[in-house]
Amino acid sequence: MSLVDHLLELRKRLLISLGAVLGGFLICWGVSEHIFHLLTRPLTHVLGDQGHMIFTAPHEAFMTYLKVAAIAGLLVASPVILWQIWRFVAPGLYLKEKTYFAAVVMVGTFFFVGGALFGYFVVFPIGFEYFIDTFQTPEIVAMITLKEYLSFATSLLIAFGVTFESPVFIFFLARIGLVTPQWLWKNFRYAVLIIFVVAAIFTPADALSQMALAVPLTVLYLLATGLAYLVGKKKAA
């Protein structure tokens, strides 16, 4: 294919992807309020019947639901986007590279979704209960805006999703020879120390909450070490 053909193909894939995003947005716009209520459930459960969220500008609720529809629409369209990326790059890949690329995308998606779900179902309830129950008093009342919560929640969900990608990231580092399973295992105790420090910062002071975050991260580190070992064993063969 010539350069012009590649550009035309890229344009086609981009237009299809944009159409999918627009379609996803329109679908999600009709249920954006329900999606946002689902996203706020860990918080509203802690607030109870006496607590409620607020908005401080006339257009804030509308803009919040608009952003929710855009984010949800992007998620709905993501399979189409990934498929268009695949259709664009696949012709230039060998069969082995195609298999490798597809496996990385599927595994990476699995870990990202797993991290986001872990943040939503485990960390959110623990974190909100600690921050609100600990610091809210009769004189100090939590008044959380829609805009602030959406920004906070989406940032944390993305952060947990990216954090759970660490096995895939370490797999790449092992693949190109920057880390070895021996090095990862040698520094295991330091990694665990760092993990528990991070868990202590982002969770309440009780040991159960810290363990809820630290144990999965430790398991991910061990999983990454195992993947690095498999890469080294395959190279040796």
Backbone torsions as a table, in degrees:
resi	resn	phi	psi	omega
1	MET	NA	140.6	178.1
2	SER	-79.4	172.4	179.0
3	LEU	-61.2	-40.1	179.3
4	VAL	-63.3	-41.5	178.6
5	ASP	-62.3	-40.6	178.2
6	HIS	-63.5	-42.0	179.6
7	LEU	-65.8	-39.9	177.5
8	LEU	-65.2	-39.8	178.0
9	GLU	-65.3	-41.8	178.1
10	LEU	-62.0	-42.9	178.5
11	ARG	-60.3	-42.2	179.6
12	LYS	-62.1	-45.8	-178.8
13	ARG	-65.8	-38.1	178.7
14	LEU	-65.6	-42.2	-180.0
15	LEU	-64.5	-41.2	177.9
16	ILE	-64.1	-41.8	179.6
17	SER	-64.2	-43.9	178.4
18	LEU	-63.6	-39.1	176.7
19	GLY	-63.0	-38.7	178.4
20	ALA	-66.5	-40.4	178.2
21	VAL	-64.0	-43.8	178.6
22	LEU	-62.7	-43.8	177.8
23	GLY	-62.5	-42.8	177.6
24	GLY	-62.4	-39.4	178.3
25	PHE	-62.7	-45.8	-178.5
26	LEU	-64.1	-37.6	178.2
27	ILE	-66.4	-45.5	-175.6
28	CYS	-75.7	-22.9	179.8
29	TRP	-60.6	-36.6	-179.4
30	GLY	-68.3	-21.6	-179.0
31	VAL	-122.0	18.8	-175.7
32	SER	-61.3	-36.0	179.2
33	GLU	-64.3	-40.3	178.6
34	HIS	-68.1	-38.5	178.3
35	ILE	-63.3	-43.1	-179.9
36	PHE	-65.8	-39.3	177.5
37	HIS	-63.1	-37.4	175.9
38	LEU	-64.6	-40.8	179.8
39	LEU	-65.8	-32.6	-177.1
40	THR	-89.4	-1.6	-175.1
41	ARG	-57.4	-42.6	177.6
42	PRO	-59.5	-33.9	179.4
43	LEU	-76.6	-48.1	-177.2
44	THR	-64.8	-28.3	176.1
45	HIS	-64.3	-38.8	179.1
46	VAL	-74.2	-39.6	-179.6
47	LEU	-64.6	-34.3	179.3
48	GLY	75.9	-167.6	-176.4
49	ASP	-68.5	-26.2	-176.5
50	GLN	-83.6	-17.6	-176.6
51	GLY	-99.6	154.7	176.5
52	HIS	-157.5	160.8	178.4
53	MET	-92.2	160.8	-176.1
54	ILE	-132.8	166.5	165.9
55	PHE	-132.2	143.9	-169.9
56	THR	-108.5	5.3	176.7
57	ALA	-138.7	148.4	-176.9
58	PRO	-56.4	-34.1	-175.0
59	HIS	-96.6	0.4	-171.9
60	GLU	-63.3	-43.5	-179.6
61	ALA	-63.4	-43.3	179.0
62	PHE	-61.0	-46.7	-178.8
63	MET	-65.9	-35.0	178.4
64	THR	-64.0	-47.1	178.6
65	TYR	-65.9	-31.6	176.8
66	LEU	-64.6	-44.6	178.6
67	LYS	-66.1	-38.8	177.7
68	VAL	-60.9	-44.1	178.9
69	ALA	-63.9	-38.3	179.8
70	ALA	-66.7	-45.4	180.0
71	ILE	-65.6	-46.9	179.7
72	ALA	-64.9	-38.1	177.6
73	GLY	-62.8	-38.0	177.0
74	LEU	-64.8	-40.0	177.7
75	LEU	-65.5	-42.2	178.3
76	VAL	-62.6	-37.9	-177.5
77	ALA	-82.8	-9.9	-173.8
78	SER	-58.1	-38.3	176.2
79	PRO	-61.0	-39.2	177.8
80	VAL	-65.8	-41.8	-179.9
81	ILE	-63.0	-46.0	178.8
82	LEU	-62.2	-38.5	178.7
83	TRP	-65.4	-39.0	178.5
84	GLN	-67.7	-38.3	175.2
85	ILE	-61.9	-43.2	179.7
86	TRP	-62.7	-44.5	-179.6
87	ARG	-63.7	-27.9	-179.6
88	PHE	-79.8	-40.8	-174.5
89	VAL	-91.9	-23.6	-173.9
90	ALA	-58.1	-40.8	-178.6
91	PRO	-59.7	-23.6	-179.1
92	GLY	-94.7	6.6	-177.0
93	LEU	-109.1	149.4	171.5
94	TYR	-76.9	166.2	-177.7
95	LEU	-58.4	-42.4	179.8
96	LYS	-63.6	-41.0	179.5
97	GLU	-67.8	-36.7	177.3
98	LYS	-62.3	-45.0	179.2
99	THR	-62.3	-43.3	-179.1
100	TYR	-63.9	-45.3	-178.8
101	PHE	-62.9	-45.9	-179.5
102	ALA	-63.2	-40.5	-180.0
103	ALA	-64.8	-42.4	-179.8
104	VAL	-63.4	-42.1	-179.8
105	VAL	-63.5	-45.1	-178.2
106	MET	-66.8	-45.3	-179.8
107	VAL	-66.6	-42.3	178.7
108	GLY	-61.4	-41.1	177.7
109	THR	-64.0	-41.3	179.2
110	PHE	-60.3	-47.2	-178.9
111	PHE	-67.4	-39.3	-179.5
112	PHE	-64.3	-47.4	179.0
113	VAL	-63.2	-40.7	177.8
114	GLY	-60.9	-41.1	178.2
115	GLY	-65.4	-42.3	178.9
116	ALA	-64.4	-42.0	178.4
117	LEU	-65.9	-37.8	176.9
118	PHE	-62.5	-42.9	177.9
119	GLY	-62.1	-42.3	-176.8
120	TYR	-70.3	-47.6	-172.6
121	PHE	-87.3	-23.8	-176.0
122	VAL	-110.5	-56.6	-172.6
123	VAL	-74.4	-42.8	-178.6
124	PHE	-56.5	-53.8	-179.3
125	PRO	-59.0	-42.3	-179.4
126	ILE	-66.3	-46.9	-177.3
127	GLY	-64.6	-46.4	-178.6
128	PHE	-65.0	-40.0	179.7
129	GLU	-62.9	-39.9	-179.9
130	TYR	-68.1	-53.2	-174.4
131	PHE	-65.1	-38.1	-176.9
132	ILE	-82.2	-48.4	-178.4
133	ASP	-66.9	-31.2	-177.8
134	THR	-76.5	-42.0	-170.5
135	PHE	-104.1	-10.1	177.7
136	GLN	-84.1	131.1	179.9
137	THR	-131.0	173.8	175.6
138	PRO	-58.4	-26.9	179.6
139	GLU	-91.9	-23.2	-177.3
140	ILE	-119.1	113.7	-175.0
141	VAL	-116.1	136.1	177.8
142	ALA	-72.0	121.8	176.1
143	MET	-128.5	91.9	-172.0
144	ILE	-97.4	129.3	-178.6
145	THR	-84.8	156.9	178.6
146	LEU	-59.7	-44.8	-177.5
147	LYS	-62.1	-46.4	-178.3
148	GLU	-65.4	-40.7	-178.5
149	TYR	-66.8	-42.6	-179.8
150	LEU	-60.7	-44.5	178.9
151	SER	-63.3	-44.3	-179.3
152	PHE	-64.0	-48.2	-175.6
153	ALA	-66.6	-46.2	-178.9
154	THR	-65.8	-37.9	178.5
155	SER	-62.5	-44.2	-179.7
156	LEU	-68.5	-40.7	179.2
157	LEU	-62.7	-41.1	176.9
158	ILE	-65.6	-41.1	-179.8
159	ALA	-61.5	-44.2	178.5
160	PHE	-67.5	-38.1	176.9
161	GLY	-61.3	-44.9	179.5
162	VAL	-66.9	-40.3	179.1
163	THR	-60.0	-40.3	179.9
164	PHE	-73.4	-6.0	174.3
165	GLU	-81.5	-2.6	-175.0
166	SER	-55.4	-38.2	176.5
167	PRO	-60.7	-38.8	178.3
168	VAL	-66.3	-42.0	179.9
169	PHE	-63.0	-46.4	179.9
170	ILE	-67.0	-33.1	175.7
171	PHE	-58.9	-43.2	177.5
172	PHE	-64.0	-43.1	179.5
173	LEU	-61.8	-39.9	177.5
174	ALA	-69.0	-35.1	-179.5
175	ARG	-62.3	-38.8	-179.1
176	ILE	-94.7	3.4	172.4
177	GLY	87.0	13.0	-179.3
178	LEU	-80.1	-27.8	175.9
179	VAL	-132.0	156.9	177.8
180	THR	-126.1	157.2	177.5
181	PRO	-61.9	-31.8	178.2
182	GLN	-63.4	-42.9	179.5
183	TRP	-66.3	-41.4	179.4
184	LEU	-64.1	-41.9	-179.8
185	TRP	-70.9	-36.6	178.8
186	LYS	-61.6	-36.5	-177.8
187	ASN	-98.3	18.3	-177.0
188	PHE	-60.1	-44.7	-176.9
189	ARG	-65.3	-34.7	177.1
190	TYR	-69.2	-37.5	177.9
191	ALA	-63.4	-42.6	178.9
192	VAL	-63.6	-40.4	178.0
193	LEU	-60.1	-46.1	179.0
194	ILE	-63.5	-41.4	179.5
195	ILE	-60.1	-44.4	-178.8
196	PHE	-71.5	-31.0	174.7
197	VAL	-65.0	-45.2	177.9
198	VAL	-62.0	-42.8	179.2
199	ALA	-63.2	-37.4	179.2
200	ALA	-67.0	-32.0	-179.5
201	ILE	-73.1	-41.7	-171.2
202	PHE	-97.6	2.5	178.7
203	THR	-128.8	167.2	175.7
204	PRO	-60.6	172.1	-173.1
205	ALA	-74.5	-15.0	-177.1
206	ASP	-74.6	150.0	-174.3
207	ALA	-65.3	-34.0	-178.0
208	LEU	-61.9	-42.8	-179.8
209	SER	-65.9	-41.9	178.6
210	GLN	-63.4	-41.4	179.4
211	MET	-65.4	-35.2	-178.9
212	ALA	-60.5	-30.7	177.9
213	LEU	-94.6	-39.5	-173.5
214	ALA	-70.7	-39.0	-176.6
215	VAL	-63.2	-49.2	177.6
216	PRO	-60.3	-37.8	178.8
217	LEU	-66.9	-36.8	176.8
218	THR	-66.1	-41.4	177.2
219	VAL	-61.4	-40.2	177.8
220	LEU	-63.1	-39.4	178.0
221	TYR	-63.5	-43.9	178.4
222	LEU	-65.0	-38.6	176.9
223	LEU	-62.5	-42.2	178.1
224	ALA	-63.6	-38.4	177.3
225	THR	-63.3	-41.5	177.0
226	GLY	-63.4	-40.3	177.2
227	LEU	-64.0	-40.6	177.9
228	ALA	-63.4	-37.0	177.3
229	TYR	-64.2	-42.7	179.0
230	LEU	-64.1	-38.1	177.8
231	VAL	-63.9	-45.7	179.5
232	GLY	-64.2	-38.6	178.9
233	LYS	-65.9	-39.0	179.8
234	LYS	-67.5	-39.5	178.5
235	LYS	-65.3	-39.2	-179.5
236	ALA	-65.6	-32.8	179.4
237	ALA	-71.9	NA	NA
